[in-house]
Every structure is written in C-alpha cells, then in structure tokens.
Amino acid sequence: MLFIKHLVSKSVLLVLLLFLLIKCFSGVIYSDLEVQKANYELNLIYEAYTWISAEGSYLEEILGLSDNSIVNSVIITVNYMVFVNVTLNAYLEVENYSLLVLIKSIIITPSNDITEQLKLRINSINGTEVTICTTCRSKILGEQVQALPLLLSIEKGTPVLKRIPERGVLIALTRLDIDLAVSRVEVRVEEIDFTNYTRKDLYYEPLTGIPVHYSEVLIYRSIYEYKSYTYMAYVTLLDYSRHFKNYINRRVADIIISNNSTTTPLTLLILYPVGFNLIDVNTIDHDVIVVFNTSTRCFIQLGPLSPQLNITVNGAMFKYYRTLEGLIAYTPTTMWCSLINISFPAPLEESKEQEFPEKGLPPQVAKPTITDIAFSLSLVFLMLLVSYIAIRKIVNYFVKSRS
C-alpha cells in the first residue's frame, strides 16, 4: 500500500513537472532574444569618510618619512563623494563601470610643509576620473561582491583608492527598503602591550553584488615598539533603494513541515531580475518546486532550519549561517535558475499566510484613524470651551469689582 501511495505521489510530481516544462519552453526562444537586448545604467553616488592616525614608525608608511623627528604623529580626515556609473545586463550582471571622486574637505594635523604637500596630493584626485573597468564580473568562483575602488587610503604620502573586499562571512540577510546581504570579517588579537584589531562590515545587494554600505576599522598598537596606526572608513550609497527596487523581483513562500506542528514555518526567499517570470512555487509531497519561464540568475534563501533537517537541492550548493531561530541556507553566489527542486526528508505543505512581518524594518508612525481624529477634535473643543468659561468668569469679576 505504501509503495502504491509513493508511486502515485511521484507520478503526480512527474506530470506536474512535464506540464510546467512545456509551459516554459513555449516562451523560451522569444524571451531569451528579448532579455539579451536589455541594459540598465545606474548612476550611483556614495558618501565616504576616512580617518587615519599614525605614530612612530608607521609615519613612514603614511607620509613616506624616514625621519620621525620632523613629525611625531599625524591625523588625517577626508570627507569625499564617489560618483559611479554602472552598466548592468538583463541578468543584472555588471558589464562595466567608471567612477570619479569629489573631495569635500581635508583636515590634517599638525599643519606644516609636509602635511600641506600631502593635502595637495589628496586634492589632485578631486574631480578626475580615477578608473574605468570593463568586463568587471568576477571570474573567481565564490565571489559575490563587486569590488569597487571606493576606499581612500594613504600609502607613502600618496592617496590610493582601495577596493571593497570581495570576501566575507555572510551573517544575515536584512530587509530594509530592499533585501541586503550582510557579511563581516573580524580579527582580534590583544595582549598587554600589543593590539591588532580588524573589523569589516559590508551590506550589498545580492543579485548585482553592488556595495550599499561598508565600514572598516583597523587598529594596530605596540607599546614596546612605540608605534600605532588606526584606519577608520565608511562608504554609504545614497538613496540606495531607488537604484534597485525597479530591477529586482522578490518572491516569498512560507512552508510548513506537515508531520511536525511545533516547527516554525520555513520562509523561502527568491530574488531574480525584472524581465523574467517566476511561474510557480509548489510544495508536492517532500519537494518544493520553483519554475521560471526561462533561465535567469537568482538568489535563494531558506530557513530557519533545524541542524538535523537534511535538505538537498538540484543545481545549487547551499551554505549556512546560524541565527537564534536556527540555520539559514543560502546560495553563496547567484545561480542560474530554471527549474529548482528542493527535497526534504518529510512531507511539506505551503502556509496560507504569506509575507511574515520582516525583521529590521524601521518603525513607522501609524496613520490616524477616524476615531483618533474625532477624539482629537473633541479634546480641542473641550479645551476651547473651558478657556471660554474661564475668560468669561475673569471678565465678569473685573466688571463687578469696578462697579
């Protein structure tokens, strides 16, 4: 009996897959020809800040000085903007980009001939096109972030634009106005007379890999060698949601494991480019089936999962990060998606309630209801009435006292 039931469920699955595949292939040729022609141009503006402090032998690495008697220490503060022009293809891959830097302010202490020359060199990159990159897509498997040269540093007295780090450990996917992946690198070594600390936090859009916010802190201090170096920087994309929300589709499905009523519903999140259609997300027996109208790039996240829950995915290799609720599975790089089958060890069903409230949303003031407005008007009327009675009594008192 169990064999027949299993055979019937598999037959239903095969029939559904055949139907969906026929539906897909009917529009593949036309869709592919159309999407290949599409290109999107993004004009991005980053606000950036760099703070550098150096003492002792680190002055040579920053200022290019071998004689520390001229300058004992230096503090450099630069506030600047970076204008980036990015071209994306229909699959939201970065084809090329160009950028230029606009220096807003430079403060260097102490002020002397050496630091004034450094200020002039930093100003020399102001308003000039710094770099042009073509075919910028990373060829290294596993790289997800576009390493745009947005970070200003000083090396041997010369301003240098460093690239945003491509690698990091994904620790969250946060929903603000759009979905942003969050990665972090942190290294801490502390002893009595020695400190070496590094922290790099990056928020980026998962499909394009374009950085949205980045901050970096590097601290190195050695009391014994009498040298210290501190580098702090942040880069923030202004009005970031406006640049992405019109190019990215988002689909959410909530899935329940049927034989475990105590399990928190699993949330399946799929991000994919506009111009492509996600035909359906179905739960059949032990499988979640995702079907697109034609092959495209997508980013997938699924969770929270129990560590004991073994899932398999055709055509994708999941990585995991841990939260308080459980493990979150995600695709470490965007994958080519057409027909995706996620298999579970237990039967599934799709939850009727969609779009659970997102974590991390900024609080919003609720709009006033009719009852709120009526209550407010009543209070205003009552205050006016009390004021009128009080003023009338005061006027009558003065009139009687004079008479």
C-alpha positions in Angstrom: 0.0 0.0 0.0 2.8 2.4 0.9 4.5 1.5 -2.4 1.4 2.4 -4.4 1.0 5.7 -2.5 4.6 6.6 -3.1 4.3 5.7 -6.8 1.1 7.9 -7.2 2.8 10.8 -5.5 5.8 10.5 -7.8 3.6 10.2 -10.8 1.8 13.4 -9.9 5.1 15.1 -9.5 6.3 14.0 -12.9 3.1 15.1 -14.6 3.3 18.5 -13.0 6.9 18.9 -14.0 6.1 17.9 -17.5 3.3 20.4 -17.7 5.4 23.2 -16.3 8.3 22.4 -18.6 6.0 22.5 -21.7 4.7 25.9 -20.4 8.3 27.1 -20.0 9.6 26.0 -23.4 6.7 27.7 -25.2 8.2 31.1 -24.5 11.9 30.5 -24.1 13.1 31.5 -27.5 11.2 34.8 -27.6 12.1 35.6 -24.0 15.8 34.9 -24.4 16.1 37.2 -27.5 14.3 40.0 -25.7 16.2 39.9 -22.5 19.6 39.8 -24.2 19.0 43.3 -25.6 18.2 44.9 -22.3 20.8 47.0 -20.5 20.4 49.2 -17.4 22.5 52.1 -16.4 22.9 53.1 -12.7 24.3 56.4 -11.6 25.3 55.9 -8.0 26.5 58.5 -5.5 28.5 57.3 -2.5 29.2 59.4 0.6 32.6 58.4 2.1 34.8 59.3 5.1 38.3 58.3 6.0 40.1 58.9 9.3 43.8 57.9 9.7 46.0 58.3 12.7 49.7 57.2 12.8 52.6 57.5 15.3 56.1 56.2 15.5 57.5 54.1 12.6 54.1 54.0 10.9 54.6 57.6 9.9 57.0 56.3 7.2 54.2 54.1 5.7 51.7 57.0 5.7 53.9 60.1 5.0 56.9 58.4 3.4 59.2 59.9 6.1 62.2 58.0 7.5 63.0 60.8 10.0 60.4 60.8 12.8 61.9 63.9 14.3 60.2 66.1 11.7 56.7 64.8 12.6 55.9 62.8 15.7 52.3 61.9 14.8 49.7 62.8 12.2 45.9 62.7 12.0 44.2 62.8 8.5 40.5 63.3 8.0 39.0 63.3 4.5 35.3 63.6 3.6 34.5 62.8 -0.1 32.0 61.7 -2.6 32.3 58.9 -5.3 30.2 59.1 -8.4 29.9 55.6 -10.1 28.3 54.9 -13.4 27.4 51.2 -13.7 26.1 49.3 -16.7 24.1 46.1 -16.0 22.9 43.5 -18.5 19.4 41.9 -18.4 20.6 39.4 -15.8 21.8 42.2 -13.6 25.5 41.3 -14.1 27.8 44.3 -14.0 29.2 44.8 -17.5 31.4 47.8 -16.9 31.7 50.9 -14.7 33.5 54.1 -14.3 34.0 56.4 -11.3 35.3 59.8 -10.2 36.0 61.3 -6.8 35.0 64.7 -5.4 36.9 65.8 -2.3 34.6 67.8 0.1 37.1 68.5 2.9 40.6 67.6 4.1 41.9 68.2 7.7 45.4 67.2 8.6 47.1 67.9 11.9 49.7 69.1 12.6 49.9 71.7 9.8 53.3 72.1 8.3 55.0 71.9 4.9 54.9 68.1 4.7 51.2 67.8 5.6 50.3 70.7 3.3 52.0 68.9 0.4 50.0 65.7 1.3 46.8 67.8 1.3 47.7 69.0 -2.2 48.3 65.4 -3.4 44.9 64.3 -2.0 43.2 67.2 -3.7 44.8 66.2 -7.0 42.3 63.3 -7.4 39.5 65.7 -7.0 37.1 65.7 -10.0 39.3 63.5 -12.2 38.2 60.1 -13.5 40.0 57.6 -11.4 39.4 54.3 -13.2 37.4 52.7 -16.0 36.8 49.0 -15.8 35.3 46.8 -18.5 34.1 43.2 -18.0 34.3 43.7 -14.3 32.4 40.5 -13.4 34.5 38.4 -11.1 35.9 35.2 -12.7 36.7 33.7 -9.3 34.1 31.1 -8.1 32.5 32.2 -4.9 33.0 35.9 -5.3 29.7 37.8 -4.9 30.6 41.4 -4.3 31.7 44.0 -6.9 35.0 45.2 -5.6 34.6 48.9 -6.4 37.6 51.1 -5.5 35.7 53.3 -3.1 38.1 53.4 0.0 40.6 56.2 0.3 43.9 55.3 1.9 47.3 57.0 2.2 50.5 55.0 1.3 53.9 56.6 1.4 52.4 60.1 1.0 50.2 59.1 -2.0 46.4 58.9 -2.0 45.2 55.4 -3.1 41.7 54.1 -3.8 41.4 50.6 -2.4 38.7 48.1 -3.5 35.9 47.0 -1.3 36.8 43.5 0.0 35.1 40.7 -2.0 35.2 38.1 0.6 33.4 37.9 3.9 31.3 35.6 6.1 27.6 36.1 5.4 25.9 36.7 8.8 22.4 37.9 7.8 20.0 39.0 5.1 18.3 42.1 6.3 15.2 43.7 4.8 15.3 47.4 4.8 13.7 49.1 1.7 15.3 46.2 -0.3 17.0 42.9 0.7 20.6 43.4 1.6 23.2 40.7 2.4 25.4 41.4 5.4 28.9 40.0 5.6 31.6 40.5 8.2 35.3 40.0 8.8 36.6 40.3 12.4 40.0 39.6 13.8 41.1 40.5 17.3 44.5 39.9 18.9 45.0 41.7 22.3 47.9 41.4 24.7 49.3 43.7 27.5 51.5 45.8 25.2 50.1 44.8 21.8 46.7 45.3 20.0 45.8 44.2 16.5 42.1 44.5 15.6 40.3 44.4 12.3 36.6 44.6 11.5 34.9 45.0 8.1 31.1 45.2 7.8 29.6 45.1 4.3 26.0 45.4 3.2 25.4 44.6 -0.5 22.6 43.9 -2.9 22.8 40.1 -3.5 21.9 39.9 -7.3 24.2 42.7 -8.6 26.8 42.5 -5.8 26.9 46.3 -5.6 28.0 47.6 -2.2 25.4 49.7 -0.3 27.2 50.3 2.9 30.7 49.4 4.1 32.7 50.3 7.2 36.2 49.3 8.2 38.2 49.6 11.3 41.9 48.7 11.6 43.8 49.3 14.9 47.4 48.4 15.4 49.3 49.5 18.6 52.6 48.3 20.1 53.7 50.0 23.3 57.1 48.1 23.2 57.9 49.3 19.6 56.2 52.7 20.2 54.1 52.7 17.0 50.4 52.9 16.4 48.1 53.0 13.4 44.4 53.5 13.2 42.3 53.5 10.0 38.6 54.1 10.0 36.4 54.4 6.9 32.8 54.2 5.8 31.2 54.3 2.4 27.4 54.7 2.0 25.3 54.6 -1.1 22.8 57.5 -1.1 19.1 56.7 -1.8 20.1 53.1 -2.4 16.6 51.7 -2.7 15.7 53.9 -5.6 18.5 52.3 -7.7 17.5 48.7 -7.2 13.8 48.4 -6.5 12.8 48.7 -10.1 15.1 46.0 -11.3 14.7 43.2 -8.8 11.7 40.9 -8.3 11.0 39.2 -4.9 9.0 36.1 -4.2 8.4 34.7 -0.7 6.7 31.4 0.2 6.1 30.1 3.7 6.4 26.3 4.0 5.3 24.0 6.8 6.7 20.5 7.6 3.4 18.6 7.9 4.4 16.0 10.5 5.9 18.5 12.9 3.3 21.1 14.1 5.8 22.7 16.6 8.3 23.6 13.8 8.5 27.3 12.9 7.3 27.8 9.2 10.2 28.0 6.8 10.5 31.1 4.7 11.7 30.6 1.1 13.0 33.9 -0.4 13.9 34.1 -4.1 15.4 37.3 -5.7 15.5 37.5 -9.5 15.7 40.2 -12.2 12.8 42.0 -13.8 12.0 40.8 -17.3 11.8 37.3 -16.1 8.8 35.5 -14.7 8.7 33.0 -11.8 5.8 30.8 -13.0 5.1 29.0 -9.8 6.3 27.8 -6.4 4.7 24.4 -5.4 5.0 22.0 -2.5 4.4 18.4 -3.6 5.0 15.6 -1.1 8.6 16.1 0.1 9.6 18.7 -2.5 9.5 22.4 -3.2 9.5 23.1 -6.9 10.4 26.5 -8.3 9.8 27.1 -12.0 10.9 30.1 -14.1 9.7 30.9 -17.6 13.3 30.9 -18.9 16.8 30.5 -17.4 17.9 33.5 -15.3 20.1 34.4 -12.3 18.6 34.2 -8.9 19.5 34.3 -5.2 17.8 31.9 -2.8 17.5 31.8 1.0 15.6 29.3 3.1 15.1 29.0 6.9 15.2 28.7 9.8 16.2 25.1 9.5 16.9 22.6 12.3 20.5 21.3 12.1 19.1 17.8 12.0 17.0 18.6 8.9 18.7 17.3 5.8 17.7 19.0 2.6 19.0 18.5 -1.0 18.9 20.9 -3.9 19.3 20.1 -7.6 21.5 22.6 -9.4 22.6 24.6 -6.3 25.0 24.3 -3.4 23.8 25.9 -0.2 25.9 27.4 2.5 24.6 28.1 6.0 24.8 30.8 8.7 23.4 30.5 12.2 20.7 32.6 13.9 18.9 32.3 17.2 16.0 30.6 15.4 18.2 28.1 13.6 20.3 27.6 10.4 19.6 29.7 7.3 20.5 28.2 4.0 21.5 30.5 1.1 23.2 30.4 -2.3 26.8 31.7 -1.8 26.7 33.1 -5.3 23.8 33.8 -7.6 22.9 30.8 -9.6 21.3 30.2 -12.9 17.7 29.2 -12.2 15.2 27.5 -14.5 13.7 24.5 -12.6 14.7 24.1 -9.0 13.8 21.2 -6.8 14.4 21.4 -3.0 13.9 18.0 -1.3 13.1 17.5 2.4 13.0 14.3 4.4 9.4 14.9 5.5 6.2 15.9 3.7 5.5 19.6 3.2 2.6 22.0 2.8 2.5 25.7 1.8 1.3 28.1 4.5 -1.8 30.1 3.7 -0.3 33.1 5.4 2.2 34.9 3.2 4.8 37.5 3.9 5.6 37.2 7.6 6.5 40.6 9.2 10.1 41.4 8.3 12.7 42.0 11.0 14.8 45.1 10.9 12.2 47.4 9.4 12.4 50.9 10.8 9.4 51.9 12.9 6.7 53.9 11.2 4.1 56.2 12.7 0.6 54.7 12.3 -1.8 56.8 10.2 -4.6 58.4 12.4 -8.0 56.7 12.2 -11.4 58.3 12.2 -11.7 57.6 15.9 -8.4 59.3 16.6 -9.4 62.4 14.6 -12.8 62.6 16.3 -11.2 62.2 19.8 -8.6 64.9 19.0 -11.3 67.3 17.8 -13.3 66.6 21.0 -10.3 67.5 23.1 -9.8 70.7 21.2 -13.4 71.6 21.5 -13.4 70.9 25.3 -10.2 73.0 25.7 -11.9 75.9 23.9 -15.0 75.5 26.0 -13.0 75.5 29.3 -11.0 78.5 28.1 -14.1 80.4 27.1 -15.8 79.8 30.5 -12.6 80.8 32.4 -12.1 84.0 30.4 -15.8 84.9 30.9 -15.6 84.5 34.6 -12.5 86.6 34.8 -14.2 89.4 32.7 -17.3 89.3 34.9 -15.1 89.5 38.1 -13.4 92.7 36.8 -16.7 94.3 35.7 -18.3 93.7 39.1 -15.2 94.9 41.0 -15.2 98.2 39.1 -18.9 98.8 39.6 
